[in-house]
């Protein structure tokens, strides 16, 4: 008899909890559909073009560069980029020296100091394909070699040949033919 009373009390408690927690207007409550992005966020790093921040921004200026919005980067950092480029590359030792894009050190660092990855909306998307330059970036683009060529290669990519190529000529695995196109992990 005692056991039956315990069962009845347990059933009554479960029923009462269920009835109390139910509401007629459950269907009108808002439904959380995704992550909550409210709050305060701070940018920690900027890397529009691979290696540009790493190579051209002096160590003491990294935090300031990383938090400067791109539209203000050229004014704030172009002269630092130019000083660092001319210190790195003998291809720019004379004031009239240019890279293969026909840019002087001032013009080239003006382009690089605004650290964004450009995207062509109506043409070829590539970092460099022999004709198109900095119109985006395809997965198979040899970005570091292109940057080395533009930094060290001079007007026709022949200056400083030992500094103008990273000698990594292909990916270690083939890219997928379907989205997201990345190579599968090992």
C-alpha positions as CSV (number, residue, x, y, z in Angstrom):
1,X,0.0,0.0,0.0
2,X,2.8,2.4,0.9
3,X,4.5,1.6,-2.5
4,X,1.3,2.5,-4.4
5,X,1.0,5.8,-2.5
6,X,4.6,6.7,-3.5
7,X,3.8,5.9,-7.1
8,X,0.6,8.0,-7.0
9,X,2.5,10.9,-5.4
10,X,5.3,10.7,-8.0
11,X,2.7,10.6,-10.9
12,X,0.9,13.6,-9.3
13,X,4.2,15.6,-9.0
14,X,5.2,14.9,-12.6
15,X,1.7,15.8,-13.9
16,X,1.7,19.0,-11.9
17,X,5.1,20.0,-13.1
18,X,4.1,19.3,-16.7
19,X,0.8,21.2,-16.4
20,X,2.4,24.2,-14.7
21,X,5.2,24.5,-17.2
22,X,2.9,24.4,-20.2
23,X,1.6,27.6,-21.6
24,X,-1.0,28.4,-24.2
25,X,1.2,31.1,-25.8
26,X,4.3,29.0,-26.3
27,X,4.0,29.5,-30.1
28,X,4.3,33.3,-29.7
29,X,7.7,33.3,-27.9
30,X,10.7,34.3,-30.1
31,X,12.9,31.6,-31.3
32,X,16.7,32.0,-31.2
33,X,17.9,31.3,-34.7
34,X,21.6,31.9,-34.6
35,X,24.6,33.2,-32.6
36,X,24.3,36.4,-30.7
37,X,26.7,39.0,-32.1
38,X,25.6,41.8,-29.8
39,X,28.4,43.3,-27.7
40,X,31.6,45.1,-28.2
41,X,34.3,43.6,-30.5
42,X,37.8,44.7,-31.2
43,X,39.9,43.9,-34.3
44,X,43.0,42.0,-33.3
45,X,44.7,41.3,-36.6
46,X,44.7,42.4,-40.3
47,X,46.0,40.3,-43.1
48,X,44.3,41.2,-46.4
49,X,47.3,40.1,-48.5
50,X,49.5,37.3,-47.3
51,X,52.8,38.3,-45.8
52,X,52.3,42.1,-46.3
53,X,51.7,42.8,-42.7
54,X,54.4,40.4,-41.6
55,X,57.1,41.9,-43.9
56,X,56.4,45.6,-44.1
57,X,55.0,46.6,-40.7
58,X,57.6,47.3,-38.1
59,X,57.3,45.3,-34.8
60,X,56.5,48.4,-32.7
61,X,53.6,49.3,-35.1
62,X,51.9,45.9,-35.4
63,X,49.0,46.6,-33.0
64,X,48.3,50.0,-34.5
65,X,48.3,48.7,-38.0
66,X,46.1,45.8,-37.1
67,X,43.4,48.1,-35.7
68,X,43.6,50.8,-38.3
69,X,40.8,50.6,-40.8
70,X,42.0,50.0,-44.4
71,X,40.9,53.4,-45.7
72,X,43.3,55.1,-43.3
73,X,46.3,52.7,-43.7
74,X,47.9,54.3,-46.7
75,X,48.2,57.7,-45.0
76,X,49.5,56.2,-41.7
77,X,51.8,53.5,-43.0
78,X,53.0,54.0,-46.6
79,X,56.2,55.8,-45.7
80,X,57.1,52.9,-43.2
81,X,56.3,50.4,-46.0
82,X,58.5,52.3,-48.4
83,X,61.4,52.5,-46.0
84,X,61.2,48.8,-45.3
85,X,60.9,47.9,-49.0
86,X,63.9,49.9,-50.0
87,X,65.9,48.4,-47.1
88,X,64.9,44.9,-48.2
89,X,65.2,45.1,-51.9
90,X,68.1,46.2,-54.1
91,X,65.6,46.3,-57.0
92,X,64.5,49.7,-55.7
93,X,68.0,51.2,-54.9
94,X,67.6,54.0,-57.5
95,X,64.8,56.4,-57.4
96,X,63.6,55.5,-60.9
97,X,63.7,51.7,-60.3
98,X,60.3,50.0,-60.7
99,X,58.8,46.5,-60.3
100,X,57.2,44.5,-63.1
101,X,54.0,46.4,-62.6
102,X,55.8,49.6,-63.6
103,X,55.6,50.9,-60.0
104,X,58.2,52.8,-58.1
105,X,58.8,52.0,-54.4
106,X,56.4,54.8,-53.5
107,X,53.6,53.6,-55.8
108,X,54.0,50.0,-54.9
109,X,54.0,50.6,-51.1
110,X,51.0,52.9,-51.6
111,X,49.2,49.9,-53.1
112,X,50.4,47.5,-50.3
113,X,49.9,49.8,-47.4
114,X,46.1,49.5,-47.9
115,X,46.1,45.9,-46.8
116,X,43.0,44.6,-48.5
117,X,42.5,41.7,-51.0
118,X,41.0,43.3,-54.1
119,X,38.4,41.4,-56.0
120,X,37.5,41.8,-59.7
121,X,33.7,41.5,-60.1
122,X,33.8,41.4,-63.9
123,X,37.1,39.8,-64.8
124,X,39.6,37.1,-63.8
125,X,40.1,36.6,-60.1
126,X,43.8,36.0,-59.6
127,X,46.7,37.2,-57.6
128,X,48.8,37.1,-60.8
129,X,48.4,35.0,-63.9
130,X,50.9,36.7,-66.2
131,X,48.4,39.3,-67.3
132,X,46.0,40.1,-64.5
133,X,47.6,41.3,-61.2
134,X,46.0,41.6,-57.8
135,X,42.4,41.1,-59.0
136,X,41.6,38.7,-56.2
137,X,43.0,35.3,-55.2
138,X,42.4,31.8,-56.5
139,X,43.3,28.9,-54.3
140,X,46.0,27.7,-56.7
141,X,47.7,31.1,-57.0
142,X,51.4,31.1,-55.9
143,X,50.9,34.2,-53.8
144,X,54.3,34.3,-52.0
145,X,56.3,33.9,-55.3
146,X,54.3,36.7,-56.8
147,X,55.0,38.9,-53.9
148,X,58.7,38.0,-53.9
149,X,58.8,38.8,-57.7
150,X,57.2,42.2,-57.1
151,X,59.6,43.0,-54.2
152,X,62.9,41.6,-55.5
153,X,62.4,40.9,-59.3
154,X,62.8,44.4,-60.7
155,X,61.2,45.5,-63.9
156,X,61.3,42.2,-65.7
157,X,61.5,39.7,-62.8
158,X,65.2,39.0,-63.5
159,X,66.8,41.0,-60.7
160,X,67.7,38.9,-57.7
161,X,66.5,35.5,-59.0
162,X,67.5,33.7,-55.8
163,X,65.2,36.0,-53.8
164,X,62.3,36.0,-56.3
165,X,60.9,32.5,-55.8
166,X,59.9,30.4,-52.8
167,X,60.3,27.2,-55.0
168,X,57.0,25.9,-53.8
169,X,55.4,25.2,-57.2
170,X,52.3,23.3,-56.3
171,X,50.0,22.3,-53.5
172,X,50.8,19.0,-51.8
173,X,47.3,17.7,-52.5
174,X,44.8,18.5,-55.3
175,X,42.0,20.9,-54.6
176,X,38.4,19.6,-54.6
177,X,36.2,20.3,-57.6
178,X,33.3,21.2,-55.3
179,X,32.7,23.8,-52.6
180,X,34.6,24.6,-50.5
181,X,37.3,23.5,-53.0
182,X,40.0,23.1,-50.3
183,X,42.2,20.0,-50.5
184,X,41.1,17.2,-48.1
185,X,43.1,16.8,-44.9
186,X,45.9,14.2,-44.8
